[in-house]
Amino acid sequence: MGGIVAVIDYGMGNLHSVASALQHVGADKVLVTHDAELIRTADHVVFPGVGAIRDCMAEIRRLKCDELLLDVLTEQHKPVLAICVGMQALMSHSQENGGVDCLDIIPGEVRFFGNPLLDAEGGRLKVPHMGWNQVHQVSAHPLWSGIEDNSRFYFVHSYYVDAVDRKLLAGSVQYGVSADAALARDNLFAVQFHPEKSHTAGLQLLRNFISWNGQC
Amino acid sequence: MGLAKRIIPCLDVENGRVVKGVNFVDIRDAGDPVEIARRYNEQGADEITFLDITASHEGRDTTVHTVEKIAEQVFIPLTVGGGIRAVEDIRTMLNAGADKVAINTAAIHTPELVREAAQRFGSQCIVVAIDAKRVDDVDGAPRWEIFTHGGRKPTGIDAVAWAKKMADFGAGEILLTSMDRDGTKNGFELGVTRAVTDAVEIPVIASGGVGTLDHLVDGVLLGGADAVLAASIFHFGEFTVPEAKAYMSARGIEVRL
C-alpha cells in the first residue's frame, strides 16, 4: 500500500487533480514527470491525458514517453493505469483530428460518437459525452474491488475506444453505442472516465490501483 | 439508464469570500469557498462552479490560491469563470486545478479566443458562459440578447445564435444564465433554456433563478438542460444536494444518487 506513484507528464494540461487524488488515497509520494530515471523508481505508473490526440501523440513521441511506457509495461512489469486520452493513446488509431496513428499497444480504434447520436428510444444525445454515467463491470478485476457494479464515474470525451480483442474488456458504458469504459491486460488497466474526478467510486479505484501488484 | 443530469452548486466569489446577490447587486456573504466546496463535494454534488467576481488584481491572486485549495480537497469537476480574458488566464486556472474554464465577456470581444483555447486545451475544458436577457421583438415574439457587465450592457447579439456559433468554435459546454431571473428565486427562464438546448449539440447548464426544487425539475424536463446550477438554495441551507437529487429522482429524472 502507498509507495511511489509516477504520473507521466508529457505537457498536456493539468495533472494536479490526478496527483492530489493519488495523495489523498494514500500514495507516499507522487512524481509528476517524464524523467525516465525517476519513473524507474516508482512502484506504480499513471499514464494520463487531456486534450486533442494529435498534440498528445506529438508530445508523447517528442519526449520519448512511448518508449518509456513500453519499458515500464513489458520490461519492468510495473502496474500501469491509463486515463482518458491516455487510454485512447494506447490504441492503434484515432479518428480525431482527421485520423492519427497512436501507440498500438492495444489493437483497436478510437471512434467519434457520431452526430446525431441517438439513444435507444431515438432521443438525441449530446456530444461530448459529459457527466456521470454507469460503468458495467464486464469482468472481475482487483481494480473493481469495493466498487459496486454499475457505479457512476465522470466522463468527458467525444471519441470512444473500441478494442479489437473483446476479452480485454473490463468495463463498458452505454451512450448511444456500447463504448469501452475500461480495458485490462496483464499489468495494464485503462479507463475512459476520470477516476480522480469521480468522487467515492473513483477514489476507491485509485486506492485499489496503488495497492495492486499488477496480477489479475 | 444512462447519463445522469448534473446538479452544480455555484460559488460566486469576491475577494476570497462566497457572496450572492439579487440581479447581480445587493450582495450577501455566504462564507469561505473552500469550506463550502468541501461541503458540496461531501453531499454528492456532481460538479462545482466557481465564478470569480473580483475586480482587482490582488483579488485575482487570491482566486488562484482558493482554486488551488479547493482542487486539493474536492474530487469532482471544478469549473472556474470570471475574468478569463486570454489563453494565459486559462492556463493559470487549469494549472491551479480547474478542470474547465468559463469564458464570458472575452468570447464576445474576441470569439477566436474560444477557438484557440479549444484547440490548445481541448473542447472538454472550454465552457462558454452566456448572460441572456429577454428583449422581445416588436411583434412580441420572444427573443434573448446577450448582456455584459453584470447585465448592464447590451451587445445586440442573439443568445441562441451565439450559442450555436460558440459550439462551432469548439466550446464543450454552454453555461446559460438568465439575467432577468438570476437571484430572484422565480425559476429558470425556460424559454431561452429550451431554445439554446435545442439549437446546440453540446451540453447546456441552466442557471439563474432557482428558488425551489421544482425549478430544478423544470429546468431538465421543460428546459431540456443537461445540468442545473444553483447557488443560494444550497448556500443558505434551504436544501441540501441529496434532497435536490431525491426530489428530481422521484420525478423520473436520472441523477447520481
Interface residues (C-beta under 8 A of the other chain):
Chain A: G13 N14 H16 S17 S20 A21 H24 V50 G51 A52 N115 P116 D119 L125 K126 V127 P128 H129 M130 G131 W132 N133 Q134 N150 R152 Y154 V156 H157 S158 Q174 Y175 H194 E196 K197 S198 H199 G202 L203
Chain B: M1 G2 L3 A4 K5 R6 N41 G44 D46 E68 A71 E72 F75 I76 P77 L94 N95 A96 G97 A98 D99 Q119 R120 F121 G122 S123 Q124 C125 G172 E173 E201 I202 P203 D226 A227 R256
